[in-house]
Amino acid sequence: MSFQERYEKHKNFIQERWLPFSVKVMLEEDLKNKISIIREAQKQAAKEIQDIEVQSTFIEFLENEILNIQNKLSKNGYTKAQMTVQRNETLNTDESTQKAQNTWKPVEKINWKGTETQLVLLVDLLTQEALLKSDRKWKTIEEHFLVQGKPTRSKNLSQSLENTLAGKTKDEKTLKEIISEVKKLED
């Protein structure tokens, strides 16, 4: 289901949830501070919204708001180095976003030294714990990771997770402990 379809499905909730933040954003004059307010809304949503579809749709909506502000920043003469916001993925599919996406330089891939199974399990656990947000986690791994110097295939990754969950590897306990420690750092 596309973002637009999910947005229409949850439109009332999103608008109601966005209202208090939109007032703060409208009252703020500094564009970078507006982005900070929206980032705070994202963190709050990640903690408070239990329904994953609603949560991801709301966060995508907020990312689109950030994109609009970033466009204003760039029009006002700010350079990318001056912007304090970093995006992990492009969530908007409008024409201007697609043009911007085509001008970006390719990302250097991370070389994961463990096994593909470990990487898949880690990403799945991070997603379950709401420490990582992505509707396209396998595609994201394919685009941003090498496993022991070799490219990954998103089709193989989901199969790798199924095999892992069926066998419950020893790596799962270690990864859960790491995630637990990371969550303690957040508090």
C-alpha positions as CSV (number, residue, x, y, z in Angstrom):
1,M,0.0,0.0,0.0
2,S,1.4,3.4,-1.0
3,F,2.0,6.3,1.4
4,Q,-0.9,8.2,-0.1
5,E,-3.3,5.2,0.4
6,R,-2.2,4.8,4.0
7,Y,-2.5,8.5,4.6
8,E,-6.1,8.6,3.4
9,K,-6.9,5.6,5.5
10,H,-5.5,7.3,8.7
11,K,-6.1,10.9,7.7
12,N,-8.2,11.9,10.7
13,F,-5.8,10.4,13.2
14,I,-2.8,12.0,11.6
15,Q,-4.4,15.5,11.4
16,E,-5.5,15.3,15.0
17,R,-2.0,14.1,16.1
18,W,-0.3,16.8,14.0
19,L,-2.4,19.7,15.2
20,P,-0.5,20.6,18.4
21,F,2.8,20.3,16.7
22,S,1.7,22.3,13.6
23,V,0.8,25.2,15.9
24,K,4.3,25.1,17.4
25,V,5.8,24.9,14.0
26,M,3.7,27.8,12.7
27,L,4.7,30.0,15.7
28,E,8.4,29.2,15.3
29,E,10.3,31.6,12.9
30,D,13.6,29.7,12.6
31,L,13.3,27.0,10.0
32,K,15.9,24.8,11.7
33,N,13.9,25.0,14.9
34,K,10.8,24.0,13.0
35,I,12.6,20.8,12.0
36,S,13.6,20.1,15.6
37,I,10.0,20.4,16.6
38,I,9.0,17.9,14.0
39,R,11.8,15.5,14.9
40,E,10.5,15.6,18.5
41,A,7.0,14.7,17.2
42,Q,8.6,11.7,15.4
43,K,10.3,10.5,18.6
44,Q,7.1,10.9,20.6
45,A,5.1,9.0,17.9
46,A,7.6,6.2,17.9
47,K,7.1,5.7,21.6
48,E,3.4,6.3,21.9
49,I,1.6,5.0,18.7
50,Q,1.3,1.2,19.0
51,D,-0.2,0.4,15.5
52,I,2.8,0.0,13.2
53,E,0.9,1.1,10.1
54,V,-0.4,4.2,11.7
55,Q,2.9,5.0,13.3
56,S,4.9,4.6,10.1
57,T,2.3,6.6,8.1
58,F,2.5,9.5,10.7
59,I,6.3,9.4,10.7
60,E,6.3,9.5,6.9
61,F,3.9,12.5,7.0
62,L,6.3,14.2,9.3
63,E,9.3,13.4,7.0
64,N,7.3,15.1,4.2
65,E,6.9,18.2,6.4
66,I,10.6,18.2,7.0
67,L,11.3,18.0,3.3
68,N,9.1,21.0,2.7
69,I,11.1,23.0,5.3
70,Q,14.4,21.7,3.9
71,N,13.3,23.0,0.5
72,K,12.7,26.4,2.1
73,L,16.1,26.3,3.8
74,S,17.8,25.6,0.5
75,K,15.8,28.4,-1.2
76,N,17.0,30.8,1.5
77,G,20.6,30.1,0.7
78,Y,21.5,27.5,3.3
79,T,23.9,24.8,2.2
80,K,23.5,21.2,2.9
81,A,26.4,21.4,5.4
82,Q,24.4,24.0,7.4
83,M,21.3,21.8,7.6
84,T,21.0,19.8,10.8
85,V,18.5,17.3,9.5
86,Q,19.6,14.0,8.0
87,R,17.2,11.7,6.2
88,N,17.5,7.9,6.2
89,E,15.2,7.3,3.3
90,T,13.1,9.3,0.9
91,L,9.4,8.9,1.7
92,N,7.7,11.3,-0.7
93,T,7.0,10.3,-4.2
94,D,6.2,13.6,-5.8
95,E,8.1,14.8,-8.8
96,S,10.3,17.4,-7.0
97,T,11.4,14.7,-4.6
98,Q,12.2,12.3,-7.4
99,K,14.3,15.0,-9.1
100,A,16.2,15.6,-5.9
101,Q,16.7,11.9,-5.3
102,N,18.3,11.6,-8.8
103,T,20.9,14.3,-8.0
104,W,22.2,12.7,-4.9
105,K,25.5,10.8,-5.0
106,P,25.4,7.1,-4.3
107,V,25.9,6.0,-0.7
108,E,29.0,4.1,0.2
109,K,27.8,0.7,1.3
110,I,28.6,-0.6,4.8
111,N,30.6,-3.9,4.7
112,W,28.9,-6.2,7.3
113,K,31.6,-8.6,8.5
114,G,29.1,-11.0,10.1
115,T,26.8,-13.4,8.3
116,E,23.8,-12.4,6.2
117,T,21.6,-14.1,8.8
118,Q,23.0,-12.0,11.6
119,L,22.4,-8.8,9.7
120,V,18.8,-9.8,8.8
121,L,18.1,-10.7,12.4
122,L,19.6,-7.5,13.7
123,V,17.6,-5.3,11.3
124,D,14.4,-7.3,12.1
125,L,14.9,-6.9,15.9
126,L,15.7,-3.2,15.5
127,T,12.5,-2.7,13.6
128,Q,10.5,-4.7,16.2
129,E,11.9,-2.5,19.0
130,A,11.1,0.7,17.0
131,L,14.7,1.7,16.9
132,L,14.7,1.5,13.1
133,K,11.8,2.6,10.9
134,S,11.4,1.3,7.4
135,D,8.7,-0.2,5.3
136,R,11.4,-1.5,3.0
137,K,13.9,-3.0,5.4
138,W,15.1,-5.6,2.9
139,K,15.5,-3.1,0.1
140,T,17.3,-0.8,2.5
141,I,19.8,-3.6,3.5
142,E,20.4,-4.3,-0.2
143,E,21.0,-0.6,-1.0
144,H,23.2,0.1,2.0
145,F,25.0,-3.1,3.0
146,L,27.5,-5.6,1.7
147,V,27.9,-8.9,3.5
148,Q,31.5,-9.9,3.8
149,G,32.2,-7.7,0.7
150,K,29.4,-9.2,-1.4
151,P,26.1,-7.5,-2.4
152,T,22.9,-8.7,-0.9
153,R,19.6,-9.4,-2.6
154,S,16.3,-8.3,-1.0
155,K,14.6,-11.5,-2.2
156,N,17.1,-13.6,-0.3
157,L,16.9,-11.5,2.9
158,S,13.3,-12.2,3.7
159,Q,14.0,-16.0,3.2
160,S,17.0,-15.7,5.4
161,L,14.8,-14.2,8.2
162,E,12.3,-17.0,7.8
163,N,15.0,-19.6,8.1
164,T,16.5,-17.8,11.1
165,L,13.2,-17.5,13.0
166,A,12.5,-21.2,12.3
167,G,15.8,-22.2,13.9
168,K,16.3,-19.4,16.4
169,T,20.0,-18.8,16.2
170,K,22.3,-18.3,19.1
171,D,23.0,-14.8,17.7
172,E,19.5,-13.7,18.6
173,K,20.2,-13.7,22.3
174,T,23.4,-11.6,21.8
175,L,21.6,-9.2,19.5
176,K,18.7,-8.8,21.9
177,E,21.1,-8.0,24.7
178,I,22.8,-5.3,22.6
179,I,19.4,-3.8,21.7
180,S,18.4,-3.8,25.3
181,E,21.6,-1.9,26.2
182,V,20.9,0.7,23.4
183,K,17.3,1.2,24.7
184,K,18.7,1.8,28.2
185,L,21.0,4.5,26.7
186,E,17.9,6.3,25.3
187,D,16.3,6.6,28.7
